[in-house]
Amino acid sequence: MIRPSRARQGRARATSGIVALVSLGLVLTACSQESGATSPDDVVGQGYVSGDGSVKTWDVSDRDEPVVLTGTDFEGGAVDTSQWLGDVVVVNTWYASCAPCRAEAPDLVALANDRAADGVHLLGINSTDDAGAALAFERTFEVPYPSIEDTRGEAIATLEGSVPLQAVPTTVVLDREGRVAARIIGRAEGSTLGALVDDLLAESA
C-alpha cells in the first residue's frame, strides 16, 4: 500500500481546516442574517436586534396619514392616542430583558416628566412580556407613562403600516396631527430625542 507523504498529509489537514473555518463562517453569517441584525454589535440569540441609533425624519409634506394606536396597558387601563391629537407623541417599543431598552429608559422617563407640560406624551408598546415582567420594569425605572400590552401584535401592525420597525427598541415620534415624523432605530439618546421633540413642538398646531 502506498502511504501519502508527510508533506501531503500536512497539506490535507490544512485544507480540511480551511474548509471547516469557511463553513463555520458561512453558518455564522447565515445566523446573523436570519436574526435581522442591523449592526456589528448584534449577537445571535441575545433576544433583541440592536440598531445603531440611526435617525430618519420626514418633512411635513412627506408624512403619511395619521396613526391611531389603541389598546390596554399592563394595569388594565385603556389607551387611545386619538385623545392626544394636537400634542406630540413619542412611541417606544421595548421589553424588560432588552439591554438597550433598559439603557434608554432613564432618558425616556426624563423626557416624559420634563416635557409633559409642553404637550408631549410617551407611550410604550410591549409585545413580549407578561404583566409581571412589564410592571416590574416600570417600577424599577419609575416609568410615568403607559405601555400597551401587545402580545397579539395589533399595535405594532398599526404602526408598521406607516413606518418599518427594524429593531427593538425603536422609537417613533408622531407630530401634532398623529403622523409619523421621525424614527430612531435602536437606543434613543436623550439629546437626540429631545431635539426631535423640540422641532415638532415648534411646528404650528
Rosetta blueprint (number, residue, H / E / L):
1 M L
2 I L
3 R L
4 P L
5 S L
6 R H
7 A H
8 R H
9 Q H
10 G H
11 R H
12 A H
13 R H
14 A H
15 T H
16 S H
17 G H
18 I H
19 V H
20 A H
21 L H
22 V H
23 S H
24 L H
25 G H
26 L H
27 V H
28 L H
29 T H
30 A H
31 C H
32 S H
33 Q H
34 E H
35 S H
36 G L
37 A L
38 T L
39 S L
40 P L
41 D L
42 D L
43 V L
44 V L
45 G L
46 Q L
47 G L
48 Y L
49 V L
50 S L
51 G L
52 D L
53 G L
54 S E
55 V E
56 K E
57 T E
58 W L
59 D L
60 V H
61 S H
62 D H
63 R L
64 D L
65 E L
66 P L
67 V L
68 V L
69 L L
70 T E
71 G E
72 T E
73 D E
74 F L
75 E L
76 G L
77 G L
78 A E
79 V E
80 D E
81 T H
82 S H
83 Q H
84 W H
85 L L
86 G L
87 D L
88 V E
89 V E
90 V E
91 V E
92 N E
93 T E
94 W L
95 Y L
96 A L
97 S L
98 C L
99 A H
100 P H
101 C H
102 R H
103 A H
104 E H
105 A H
106 P H
107 D H
108 L H
109 V H
110 A H
111 L H
112 A H
113 N H
114 D H
115 R H
116 A H
117 A H
118 D H
119 G L
120 V E
121 H E
122 L E
123 L E
124 G E
125 I E
126 N E
127 S L
128 T L
129 D L
130 D L
131 A H
132 G H
133 A H
134 A H
135 L H
136 A H
137 F H
138 E H
139 R H
140 T H
141 F L
142 E L
143 V L
144 P L
145 Y L
146 P L
147 S E
148 I E
149 E E
150 D L
151 T L
152 R L
153 G L
154 E H
155 A H
156 I H
157 A H
158 T H
159 L H
160 E H
161 G L
162 S L
163 V L
164 P L
165 L L
166 Q L
167 A L
168 V L
169 P L
170 T E
171 T E
172 V E
173 V E
174 L E
175 D L
176 R L
177 E L
178 G L
179 R L
180 V E
181 A E
182 A E
183 R E
184 I E
185 I E
186 G L
187 R L
188 A L
189 E L
190 G H
191 S H
192 T H
193 L H
194 G H
195 A H
196 L H
197 V H
198 D H
199 D H
200 L H
201 L H
202 A H
203 E L
204 S L
205 A L
